[in-house]
């Protein structure tokens, strides 16, 4: 989280002990915890006028809370009832700006059948369970409806009891006191919750404090003076350690949960310190995603669709972060996959799976399935904008450019293909050799409209051995009256035209590419084979190449690519990805440079990673040994090869994810 100032911090601090429901709902401690938290903020330099303190103390705690209120002189004080909380969210919060927004909430909470977290308001009772829908609030805080708080840190000390355990299914008011707008990807939102789904948050009535709140206060008290804002990651680690100790001592089984919504539109990251007691699924709550009519409509669409490749990879990608889900026995059966996804509380995996399916399908299926998604997804509170963004990323344009040296004149014989959606697009073929200027013009033409897309299209150069090391990413293109290297404008990779002359490598090539897709969007060190020197005997560690999906060539090669035994073996063994720095580069520490590109990044993201590295190297501040300088990426998708070039038709769906 980027540093801000205490003077620019805004805080909402809430503690609910007394509810309208009476003594059955009473808690001894949250109002006092809220006062202590507000006091810590003000002691750290947050202006009292920027701290809103809302409490509903028990009668026996009223005097102590009144003394805090008198001493702290917060900007606004009152009761956390529905009217007051709504007025604050839609008024002072929505109309103000801050370097950092801090929200603390202590009280009762539950999780409903849609896996949405609810926090009860002070005027809630058994007949009218008034609540603040925390899930909707978090989304609204990351949306255009709240423009002035780019960085947010929230603490929630509340139970996450399941409503079915309380017999409250279908009895919860909406609770969305703040409506959401369009998601703003630049937001940083860190949320620390006292309990995982289905758990209670421990409260020490004797000491009048919540276990979570006390732990947070102790950790924050140890924070050095002048350090601001609190480091959410360090807080998480410290909380994990404290609660692990409490569990080891048998004092609690409570497991704090932490939600990180990070800048750049990255997905939700969930950290837990121990496994949840049981997986919380739709089936465990007696519900299913999709109504009978919605499921019947979807079935008709899918029954008429041709099966794209990679069904299991799509499913695994969308269930990677789900705890406790059991895969179907048949991972190649579409009906089984959809049925399993209908049993998950979060509708996101199901709808994102269907978007992935549509991106790999024929145009008619795409049209019918997207019509269904646009009608049904909003009913399940899915953001159509986010689904459409995923679709654009999956179906980003790819331009395949075959370059072959003309044997009689200096220049290139050029053929270009455009891959978008399901079909192979128009083909351009040169009758005469082209020079670099004509090639530059062709690339500029291809990119003219597509470059406005996000993410930008990919340029794939399909070339022979003797061209693999050429600086093709340096070819200039003119975009909006400005000339830039094509490798800075968009991802540029090379592919092996010689591999297409070897039908024997077809099956291992396809198998390895499928493994790469199934690894998903997470770093996997086991997929990378490192080579730091050329073999002196001409023999290559074939086993290492067979087992790895990426060959990292971290050595200086004094010979052309065609004489590189490791690179040739990688191509012959079907290795789809290879990365190296050109032999004419005099850089030192080649392995270190490649590690800075590969470490911590998914292979599936390498084209974009390499593009960003090249852009950084092209900056005036980029030094001669920048990892992005003279960097070559072989990125060879066997599903995207024109049928005029290979032994069989390419697999359907050339989408890059």
Secondary structure as UniProt FT lines:
FT   TURN            7..8
FT   STRAND          9..16
FT   TURN            20..21
FT   HELIX           23..25
FT   HELIX           30..43
FT   TURN            44..45
FT   HELIX           48..50
FT   STRAND          51..56
FT   HELIX           59..61
FT   HELIX           62..72
FT   STRAND          76..78
FT   HELIX           82..88
FT   HELIX           89..93
FT   HELIX           94..95
FT   STRAND          100..107
FT   STRAND          109..111
FT   TURN            113..114
FT   STRAND          117..120
FT   TURN            122..123
FT   STRAND          131..133
FT   HELIX           134..141
FT   TURN            144..145
FT   STRAND          151..158
FT   STRAND          161..162
FT   HELIX           163..166
FT   TURN            169..170
FT   TURN            185..186
FT   STRAND          188..193
FT   TURN            197..198
FT   STRAND          203..204
FT   TURN            205..208
FT   STRAND          209..210
FT   HELIX           211..221
FT   TURN            225..226
FT   HELIX           232..248
FT   TURN            249..250
FT   STRAND          257..261
FT   TURN            263..265
FT   STRAND          269..272
FT   HELIX           283..285
FT   HELIX           292..303
FT   HELIX           311..319
FT   TURN            320..321
FT   TURN            331..332
FT   HELIX           334..342
FT   HELIX           348..359
FT   HELIX           363..376
FT   HELIX           377..380
FT   HELIX           384..394
FT   STRAND          398..405
FT   STRAND          412..420
FT   TURN            421..422
FT   STRAND          423..429
FT   HELIX           436..450
FT   TURN            451..452
FT   STRAND          458..463
FT   HELIX           465..467
FT   TURN            468..469
FT   HELIX           472..474
FT   STRAND          476..479
FT   TURN            480..481
FT   STRAND          482..485
FT   HELIX           486..489
FT   STRAND          491..496
FT   HELIX           498..501
FT   HELIX           503..505
FT   HELIX           506..518
FT   HELIX           525..527
FT   STRAND          528..531
FT   HELIX           542..547
FT   STRAND          550..553
FT   HELIX           561..563
FT   HELIX           565..572
FT   TURN            573..574
FT   STRAND          577..581
FT   TURN            583..584
FT   HELIX           590..598
FT   TURN            599..600
FT   HELIX           603..605
FT   HELIX           606..618
FT   TURN            620..621
FT   TURN            624..625
FT   TURN            627..630
FT   STRAND          631..635
FT   TURN            638..639
FT   TURN            643..645
//
